[in-house]
Amino acid sequence: MNTIKINYDGIVNYFIDRSTNASAESFNAKIKAFRSQFRGVRNVAFFLFRLTKIYA
C-alpha cells in the first residue's frame, strides 16, 4: 500500500495522459552503455560532444 501512495501521481498520470517514462529510462540506459565504453575519458567536453552527436 505504501508503494501506491509514493507513486500515486505517476500512476494517475498514466491513466490521464497515457504516458510513461519509458523513453527517459531508455535514454538513460543508452547513456550508461555509452559511458561504459569510454571509461577513463580525460576530455569531458569531447565526451559530451560525442554523446550529443550519437543520441541527439
mmCIF file of the N, C-alpha and C atoms, coordinates in Angstrom:
data_MODEL
# 
_entry.id   MODEL 
# 
loop_
_atom_site.group_PDB 
_atom_site.id 
_atom_site.type_symbol 
_atom_site.label_atom_id 
_atom_site.label_alt_id 
_atom_site.label_comp_id 
_atom_site.label_asym_id 
_atom_site.label_entity_id 
_atom_site.label_seq_id 
_atom_site.pdbx_PDB_ins_code 
_atom_site.Cartn_x 
_atom_site.Cartn_y 
_atom_site.Cartn_z 
_atom_site.occupancy 
_atom_site.B_iso_or_equiv 
_atom_site.pdbx_formal_charge 
_atom_site.auth_seq_id 
_atom_site.auth_comp_id 
_atom_site.auth_asym_id 
_atom_site.auth_atom_id 
_atom_site.pdbx_PDB_model_num 
ATOM 1   N N  . MET A 1 1  ? 0.821  -1.193 0.000   1.00 0.00 ? 1  MET A N  1 
ATOM 2   C CA . MET A 1 1  ? 0.000  0.000  0.000   1.00 0.00 ? 1  MET A CA 1 
ATOM 3   C C  . MET A 1 1  ? 0.868  1.262  0.000   1.00 0.00 ? 1  MET A C  1 
ATOM 4   N N  . ASN A 1 2  ? 1.983  1.229  0.688   1.00 0.00 ? 2  ASN A N  1 
ATOM 5   C CA . ASN A 1 2  ? 2.869  2.383  0.741   1.00 0.00 ? 2  ASN A CA 1 
ATOM 6   C C  . ASN A 1 2  ? 3.453  2.705  -0.634  1.00 0.00 ? 2  ASN A C  1 
ATOM 7   N N  . THR A 1 3  ? 3.748  1.690  -1.433  1.00 0.00 ? 3  THR A N  1 
ATOM 8   C CA . THR A 1 3  ? 4.285  1.902  -2.779  1.00 0.00 ? 3  THR A CA 1 
ATOM 9   C C  . THR A 1 3  ? 3.286  2.661  -3.641  1.00 0.00 ? 3  THR A C  1 
ATOM 10  N N  . ILE A 1 4  ? 2.029  2.337  -3.518  1.00 0.00 ? 4  ILE A N  1 
ATOM 11  C CA . ILE A 1 4  ? 0.997  3.032  -4.291  1.00 0.00 ? 4  ILE A CA 1 
ATOM 12  C C  . ILE A 1 4  ? 0.915  4.495  -3.866  1.00 0.00 ? 4  ILE A C  1 
ATOM 13  N N  . LYS A 1 5  ? 1.011  4.746  -2.577  1.00 0.00 ? 5  LYS A N  1 
ATOM 14  C CA . LYS A 1 5  ? 0.970  6.134  -2.100  1.00 0.00 ? 5  LYS A CA 1 
ATOM 15  C C  . LYS A 1 5  ? 2.157  6.931  -2.629  1.00 0.00 ? 5  LYS A C  1 
ATOM 16  N N  . ILE A 1 6  ? 3.323  6.315  -2.642  1.00 0.00 ? 6  ILE A N  1 
ATOM 17  C CA . ILE A 1 6  ? 4.526  7.007  -3.111  1.00 0.00 ? 6  ILE A CA 1 
ATOM 18  C C  . ILE A 1 6  ? 4.436  7.311  -4.599  1.00 0.00 ? 6  ILE A C  1 
ATOM 19  N N  . ASN A 1 7  ? 3.927  6.378  -5.391  1.00 0.00 ? 7  ASN A N  1 
ATOM 20  C CA . ASN A 1 7  ? 3.893  6.518  -6.853  1.00 0.00 ? 7  ASN A CA 1 
ATOM 21  C C  . ASN A 1 7  ? 2.528  6.931  -7.385  1.00 0.00 ? 7  ASN A C  1 
ATOM 22  N N  . TYR A 1 8  ? 1.662  7.446  -6.537  1.00 0.00 ? 8  TYR A N  1 
ATOM 23  C CA . TYR A 1 8  ? 0.290  7.758  -6.922  1.00 0.00 ? 8  TYR A CA 1 
ATOM 24  C C  . TYR A 1 8  ? 0.224  8.724  -8.101  1.00 0.00 ? 8  TYR A C  1 
ATOM 25  N N  . ASP A 1 9  ? 1.012  9.790  -8.068  1.00 0.00 ? 9  ASP A N  1 
ATOM 26  C CA . ASP A 1 9  ? 0.965  10.790 -9.150  1.00 0.00 ? 9  ASP A CA 1 
ATOM 27  C C  . ASP A 1 9  ? 1.354  10.184 -10.493 1.00 0.00 ? 9  ASP A C  1 
ATOM 28  N N  . GLY A 1 10 ? 2.375  9.362  -10.505 1.00 0.00 ? 10 GLY A N  1 
ATOM 29  C CA . GLY A 1 10 ? 2.790  8.717  -11.751 1.00 0.00 ? 10 GLY A CA 1 
ATOM 30  C C  . GLY A 1 10 ? 1.757  7.748  -12.279 1.00 0.00 ? 10 GLY A C  1 
ATOM 31  N N  . ILE A 1 11 ? 1.118  7.035  -11.381 1.00 0.00 ? 11 ILE A N  1 
ATOM 32  C CA . ILE A 1 11 ? 0.076  6.080  -11.783 1.00 0.00 ? 11 ILE A CA 1 
ATOM 33  C C  . ILE A 1 11 ? -1.109 6.819  -12.380 1.00 0.00 ? 11 ILE A C  1 
ATOM 34  N N  . VAL A 1 12 ? -1.555 7.860  -11.719 1.00 0.00 ? 12 VAL A N  1 
ATOM 35  C CA . VAL A 1 12 ? -2.687 8.647  -12.221 1.00 0.00 ? 12 VAL A CA 1 
ATOM 36  C C  . VAL A 1 12 ? -2.323 9.313  -13.540 1.00 0.00 ? 12 VAL A C  1 
ATOM 37  N N  . ASN A 1 13 ? -1.097 9.796  -13.663 1.00 0.00 ? 13 ASN A N  1 
ATOM 38  C CA . ASN A 1 13 ? -0.649 10.431 -14.899 1.00 0.00 ? 13 ASN A CA 1 
ATOM 39  C C  . ASN A 1 13 ? -0.747 9.469  -16.078 1.00 0.00 ? 13 ASN A C  1 
ATOM 40  N N  . TYR A 1 14 ? -0.427 8.213  -15.859 1.00 0.00 ? 14 TYR A N  1 
ATOM 41  C CA . TYR A 1 14 ? -0.520 7.242  -16.947 1.00 0.00 ? 14 TYR A CA 1 
ATOM 42  C C  . TYR A 1 14 ? -1.955 7.129  -17.444 1.00 0.00 ? 14 TYR A C  1 
ATOM 43  N N  . PHE A 1 15 ? -2.905 7.059  -16.543 1.00 0.00 ? 15 PHE A N  1 
ATOM 44  C CA . PHE A 1 15 ? -4.293 6.883  -16.957 1.00 0.00 ? 15 PHE A CA 1 
ATOM 45  C C  . PHE A 1 15 ? -4.894 8.157  -17.545 1.00 0.00 ? 15 PHE A C  1 
ATOM 46  N N  . ILE A 1 16 ? -4.371 9.303  -17.180 1.00 0.00 ? 16 ILE A N  1 
ATOM 47  C CA . ILE A 1 16 ? -4.876 10.564 -17.747 1.00 0.00 ? 16 ILE A CA 1 
ATOM 48  C C  . ILE A 1 16 ? -4.264 10.814 -19.118 1.00 0.00 ? 16 ILE A C  1 
ATOM 49  N N  . ASP A 1 17 ? -2.941 10.745 -19.219 1.00 0.00 ? 17 ASP A N  1 
ATOM 50  C CA . ASP A 1 17 ? -2.236 11.107 -20.451 1.00 0.00 ? 17 ASP A CA 1 
ATOM 51  C C  . ASP A 1 17 ? -1.766 9.924  -21.280 1.00 0.00 ? 17 ASP A C  1 
ATOM 52  N N  . ARG A 1 18 ? -1.843 8.726  -20.715 1.00 0.00 ? 18 ARG A N  1 
ATOM 53  C CA . ARG A 1 18 ? -1.317 7.512  -21.365 1.00 0.00 ? 18 ARG A CA 1 
ATOM 54  C C  . ARG A 1 18 ? 0.160  7.671  -21.694 1.00 0.00 ? 18 ARG A C  1 
ATOM 55  N N  . SER A 1 19 ? 0.882  8.309  -20.779 1.00 0.00 ? 19 SER A N  1 
ATOM 56  C CA . SER A 1 19 ? 2.314  8.488  -20.990 1.00 0.00 ? 19 SER A CA 1 
ATOM 57  C C  . SER A 1 19 ? 3.085  7.852  -19.842 1.00 0.00 ? 19 SER A C  1 
ATOM 58  N N  . THR A 1 20 ? 4.245  7.331  -20.172 1.00 0.00 ? 20 THR A N  1 
ATOM 59  C CA . THR A 1 20 ? 5.123  6.735  -19.172 1.00 0.00 ? 20 THR A CA 1 
ATOM 60  C C  . THR A 1 20 ? 6.495  7.383  -19.291 1.00 0.00 ? 20 THR A C  1 
ATOM 61  N N  . ASN A 1 21 ? 7.399  6.982  -18.443 1.00 0.00 ? 21 ASN A N  1 
ATOM 62  C CA . ASN A 1 21 ? 8.760  7.497  -18.518 1.00 0.00 ? 21 ASN A CA 1 
ATOM 63  C C  . ASN A 1 21 ? 9.678  6.494  -19.209 1.00 0.00 ? 21 ASN A C  1 
ATOM 64  N N  . ALA A 1 22 ? 9.119  5.626  -20.025 1.00 0.00 ? 22 ALA A N  1 
ATOM 65  C CA . ALA A 1 22 ? 9.911  4.593  -20.703 1.00 0.00 ? 22 ALA A CA 1 
ATOM 66  C C  . ALA A 1 22 ? 10.962 5.205  -21.627 1.00 0.00 ? 22 ALA A C  1 
ATOM 67  N N  . SER A 1 23 ? 10.631 6.281  -22.305 1.00 0.00 ? 23 SER A N  1 
ATOM 68  C CA . SER A 1 23 ? 11.615 6.894  -23.207 1.00 0.00 ? 23 SER A CA 1 
ATOM 69  C C  . SER A 1 23 ? 12.782 7.484  -22.418 1.00 0.00 ? 23 SER A C  1 
ATOM 70  N N  . ALA A 1 24 ? 12.501 8.066  -21.278 1.00 0.00 ? 24 ALA A N  1 
ATOM 71  C CA . ALA A 1 24 ? 13.580 8.604  -20.441 1.00 0.00 ? 24 ALA A CA 1 
ATOM 72  C C  . ALA A 1 24 ? 14.447 7.481  -19.894 1.00 0.00 ? 24 ALA A C  1 
ATOM 73  N N  . GLU A 1 25 ? 13.832 6.385  -19.490 1.00 0.00 ? 25 GLU A N  1 
ATOM 74  C CA . GLU A 1 25 ? 14.595 5.242  -18.982 1.00 0.00 ? 25 GLU A CA 1 
ATOM 75  C C  . GLU A 1 25 ? 15.461 4.640  -20.087 1.00 0.00 ? 25 GLU A C  1 
ATOM 76  N N  . SER A 1 26 ? 14.929 4.583  -21.296 1.00 0.00 ? 26 SER A N  1 
ATOM 77  C CA . SER A 1 26 ? 15.694 4.060  -22.425 1.00 0.00 ? 26 SER A CA 1 
ATOM 78  C C  . SER A 1 26 ? 16.890 4.960  -22.723 1.00 0.00 ? 26 SER A C  1 
ATOM 79  N N  . PHE A 1 27 ? 16.668 6.259  -22.690 1.00 0.00 ? 27 PHE A N  1 
ATOM 80  C CA . PHE A 1 27 ? 17.759 7.207  -22.928 1.00 0.00 ? 27 PHE A CA 1 
ATOM 81  C C  . PHE A 1 27 ? 18.838 7.077  -21.856 1.00 0.00 ? 27 PHE A C  1 
ATOM 82  N N  . ASN A 1 28 ? 18.427 6.920  -20.603 1.00 0.00 ? 28 ASN A N  1 
ATOM 83  C CA . ASN A 1 28 ? 19.397 6.735  -19.520 1.00 0.00 ? 28 ASN A CA 1 
ATOM 84  C C  . ASN A 1 28 ? 20.207 5.462  -19.719 1.00 0.00 ? 28 ASN A C  1 
ATOM 85  N N  . ALA A 1 29 ? 19.568 4.404  -20.188 1.00 0.00 ? 29 ALA A N  1 
ATOM 86  C CA . ALA A 1 29 ? 20.283 3.148  -20.441 1.00 0.00 ? 29 ALA A CA 1 
ATOM 87  C C  . ALA A 1 29 ? 21.304 3.322  -21.563 1.00 0.00 ? 29 ALA A C  1 
ATOM 88  N N  . LYS A 1 30 ? 20.937 4.085  -22.596 1.00 0.00 ? 30 LYS A N  1 
ATOM 89  C CA . LYS A 1 30 ? 21.870 4.334  -23.693 1.00 0.00 ? 30 LYS A CA 1 
ATOM 90  C C  . LYS A 1 30 ? 23.079 5.129  -23.212 1.00 0.00 ? 30 LYS A C  1 
ATOM 91  N N  . ILE A 1 31 ? 22.844 6.111  -22.359 1.00 0.00 ? 31 ILE A N  1 
ATOM 92  C CA . ILE A 1 31 ? 23.952 6.904  -21.824 1.00 0.00 ? 31 ILE A CA 1 
ATOM 93  C C  . ILE A 1 31 ? 24.865 6.032  -20.978 1.00 0.00 ? 31 ILE A C  1 
ATOM 94  N N  . LYS A 1 32 ? 24.287 5.158  -20.160 1.00 0.00 ? 32 LYS A N  1 
ATOM 95  C CA . LYS A 1 32 ? 25.107 4.262  -19.337 1.00 0.00 ? 32 LYS A CA 1 
ATOM 96  C C  . LYS A 1 32 ? 25.954 3.345  -20.201 1.00 0.00 ? 32 LYS A C  1 
ATOM 97  N N  . ALA A 1 33 ? 25.368 2.810  -21.271 1.00 0.00 ? 33 ALA A N  1 
ATOM 98  C CA . ALA A 1 33 ? 26.117 1.928  -22.166 1.00 0.00 ? 33 ALA A CA 1 
ATOM 99  C C  . ALA A 1 33 ? 27.241 2.692  -22.853 1.00 0.00 ? 33 ALA A C  1 
ATOM 100 N N  . PHE A 1 34 ? 26.946 3.897  -23.301 1.00 0.00 ? 34 PHE A N  1 
ATOM 101 C CA . PHE A 1 34 ? 27.961 4.726  -23.950 1.00 0.00 ? 34 PHE A CA 1 
ATOM 102 C C  . PHE A 1 34 ? 29.080 5.064  -22.974 1.00 0.00 ? 34 PHE A C  1 
ATOM 103 N N  . ARG A 1 35 ? 28.710 5.413  -21.747 1.00 0.00 ? 35 ARG A N  1 
ATOM 104 C CA . ARG A 1 35 ? 29.697 5.778  -20.736 1.00 0.00 ? 35 ARG A CA 1 
ATOM 105 C C  . ARG A 1 35 ? 30.589 4.598  -20.370 1.00 0.00 ? 35 ARG A C  1 
ATOM 106 N N  . SER A 1 36 ? 30.036 3.396  -20.372 1.00 0.00 ? 36 SER A N  1 
ATOM 107 C CA . SER A 1 36 ? 30.848 2.224  -20.040 1.00 0.00 ? 36 SER A CA 1 
ATOM 108 C C  . SER A 1 36 ? 31.883 1.935  -21.126 1.00 0.00 ? 36 SER A C  1 
ATOM 109 N N  . GLN A 1 37 ? 31.601 2.329  -22.360 1.00 0.00 ? 37 GLN A N  1 
ATOM 110 C CA . GLN A 1 37 ? 32.553 2.131  -23.448 1.00 0.00 ? 37 GLN A CA 1 
ATOM 111 C C  . GLN A 1 37 ? 33.726 3.103  -23.351 1.00 0.00 ? 37 GLN A C  1 
ATOM 112 N N  . PHE A 1 38 ? 33.494 4.257  -22.767 1.00 0.00 ? 38 PHE A N  1 
ATOM 113 C CA . PHE A 1 38 ? 34.509 5.307  -22.734 1.00 0.00 ? 38 PHE A CA 1 
ATOM 114 C C  . PHE A 1 38 ? 34.994 5.578  -21.317 1.00 0.00 ? 38 PHE A C  1 
ATOM 115 N N  . ARG A 1 39 ? 35.352 4.526  -20.625 1.00 0.00 ? 39 ARG A N  1 
ATOM 116 C CA . ARG A 1 39 ? 35.909 4.685  -19.270 1.00 0.00 ? 39 ARG A CA 1 
ATOM 117 C C  . ARG A 1 39 ? 37.265 5.372  -19.360 1.00 0.00 ? 39 ARG A C  1 
ATOM 118 N N  . GLY A 1 40 ? 37.532 6.253  -18.455 1.00 0.00 ? 40 GLY A N  1 
ATOM 119 C CA . GLY A 1 40 ? 38.822 6.926  -18.421 1.00 0.00 ? 40 GLY A CA 1 
ATOM 120 C C  . GLY A 1 40 ? 38.941 8.080  -19.391 1.00 0.00 ? 40 GLY A C  1 
ATOM 121 N N  . VAL A 1 41 ? 37.828 8.634  -19.818 1.00 0.00 ? 41 VAL A N  1 
ATOM 122 C CA . VAL A 1 41 ? 37.870 9.775  -20.730 1.00 0.00 ? 41 VAL A CA 1 
ATOM 123 C C  . VAL A 1 41 ? 38.467 10.969 -19.990 1.00 0.00 ? 41 VAL A C  1 
ATOM 124 N N  . ARG A 1 42 ? 39.438 11.594 -20.595 1.00 0.00 ? 42 ARG A N  1 
ATOM 125 C CA . ARG A 1 42 ? 40.098 12.729 -19.950 1.00 0.00 ? 42 ARG A CA 1 
ATOM 126 C C  . ARG A 1 42 ? 39.470 14.052 -20.346 1.00 0.00 ? 42 ARG A C  1 
ATOM 127 N N  . ASN A 1 43 ? 38.955 14.123 -21.552 1.00 0.00 ? 43 ASN A N  1 
ATOM 128 C CA . ASN A 1 43 ? 38.388 15.373 -22.046 1.00 0.00 ? 43 ASN A CA 1 
ATOM 129 C C  . ASN A 1 43 ? 36.866 15.299 -21.928 1.00 0.00 ? 43 ASN A C  1 
ATOM 130 N N  . VAL A 1 44 ? 36.320 15.901 -20.896 1.00 0.00 ? 44 VAL A N  1 
ATOM 131 C CA . VAL A 1 44 ? 34.881 15.840 -20.645 1.00 0.00 ? 44 VAL A CA 1 
ATOM 132 C C  . VAL A 1 44 ? 34.105 16.547 -21.750 1.00 0.00 ? 44 VAL A C  1 
ATOM 133 N N  . ALA A 1 45 ? 34.625 17.634 -22.262 1.00 0.00 ? 45 ALA A N  1 
ATOM 134 C CA . ALA A 1 45 ? 33.933 18.363 -23.332 1.00 0.00 ? 45 ALA A CA 1 
ATOM 135 C C  . ALA A 1 45 ? 33.781 17.483 -24.569 1.00 0.00 ? 45 ALA A C  1 
ATOM 136 N N  . PHE A 1 46 ? 34.817 16.735 -24.906 1.00 0.00 ? 46 PHE A N  1 
ATOM 137 C CA . PHE A 1 46 ? 34.735 15.838 -26.056 1.00 0.00 ? 46 PHE A CA 1 
ATOM 138 C C  . PHE A 1 46 ? 33.740 14.712 -25.796 1.00 0.00 ? 46 PHE A C  1 
ATOM 139 N N  . PHE A 1 47 ? 33.722 14.197 -24.576 1.00 0.00 ? 47 PHE A N  1 
ATOM 140 C CA . PHE A 1 47 ? 32.764 13.149 -24.217 1.00 0.00 ? 47 PHE A CA 1 
ATOM 141 C C  . PHE A 1 47 ? 31.333 13.642 -24.402 1.00 0.00 ? 47 PHE A C  1 
ATOM 142 N N  . LEU A 1 48 ? 31.041 14.833 -23.913 1.00 0.00 ? 48 LEU A N  1 
ATOM 143 C CA . LEU A 1 48 ? 29.698 15.386 -24.063 1.00 0.00 ? 48 LEU A CA 1 
ATOM 144 C C  . LEU A 1 48 ? 29.372 15.678 -25.521 1.00 0.00 ? 48 LEU A C  1 
ATOM 145 N N  . PHE A 1 49 ? 30.365 16.123 -26.290 1.00 0.00 ? 49 PHE A N  1 
ATOM 146 C CA . PHE A 1 49 ? 30.167 16.351 -27.716 1.00 0.00 ? 49 PHE A CA 1 
ATOM 147 C C  . PHE A 1 49 ? 29.775 15.054 -28.416 1.00 0.00 ? 49 PHE A C  1 
ATOM 148 N N  . ARG A 1 50 ? 30.517 13.983 -28.150 1.00 0.00 ? 50 ARG A N  1 
ATOM 149 C CA . ARG A 1 50 ? 30.202 12.684 -28.757 1.00 0.00 ? 50 ARG A CA 1 
ATOM 150 C C  . ARG A 1 50 ? 28.828 12.191 -28.331 1.00 0.00 ? 50 ARG A C  1 
ATOM 151 N N  . LEU A 1 51 ? 28.493 12.400 -27.082 1.00 0.00 ? 51 LEU A N  1 
ATOM 152 C CA . LEU A 1 51 ? 27.201 11.977 -26.558 1.00 0.00 ? 51 LEU A CA 1 
ATOM 153 C C  . LEU A 1 51 ? 26.064 12.679 -27.286 1.00 0.00 ? 51 LEU A C  1 
ATOM 154 N N  . THR A 1 52 ? 26.200 13.978 -27.517 1.00 0.00 ? 52 THR A N  1 
ATOM 155 C CA . THR A 1 52 ? 25.139 14.710 -28.213 1.00 0.00 ? 52 THR A CA 1 
ATOM 156 C C  . THR A 1 52 ? 25.050 14.317 -29.680 1.00 0.00 ? 52 THR A C  1 
ATOM 157 N N  . LYS A 1 53 ? 26.166 13.985 -30.308 1.00 0.00 ? 53 LYS A N  1 
ATOM 158 C CA . LYS A 1 53 ? 26.133 13.602 -31.717 1.00 0.00 ? 53 LYS A CA 1 
ATOM 159 C C  . LYS A 1 53 ? 25.527 12.213 -31.913 1.00 0.00 ? 53 LYS A C  1 
ATOM 160 N N  . ILE A 1 54 ? 25.739 11.329 -30.977 1.00 0.00 ? 54 ILE A N  1 
ATOM 161 C CA . ILE A 1 54 ? 25.236 9.962  -31.128 1.00 0.00 ? 54 ILE A CA 1 
ATOM 162 C C  . ILE A 1 54 ? 23.766 9.859  -30.756 1.00 0.00 ? 54 ILE A C  1 
ATOM 163 N N  . TYR A 1 55 ? 23.355 10.504 -29.672 1.00 0.00 ? 55 TYR A N  1 
ATOM 164 C CA . TYR A 1 55 ? 21.998 10.322 -29.152 1.00 0.00 ? 55 TYR A CA 1 
ATOM 165 C C  . TYR A 1 55 ? 21.108 11.540 -29.310 1.00 0.00 ? 55 TYR A C  1 
ATOM 166 N N  . ALA A 1 56 ? 21.476 12.481 -30.146 1.00 0.00 ? 56 ALA A N  1 
ATOM 167 C CA . ALA A 1 56 ? 20.632 13.670 -30.331 1.00 0.00 ? 56 ALA A CA 1 
ATOM 168 C C  . ALA A 1 56 ? 19.540 13.418 -31.337 1.00 0.00 ? 56 ALA A C  1 
# 
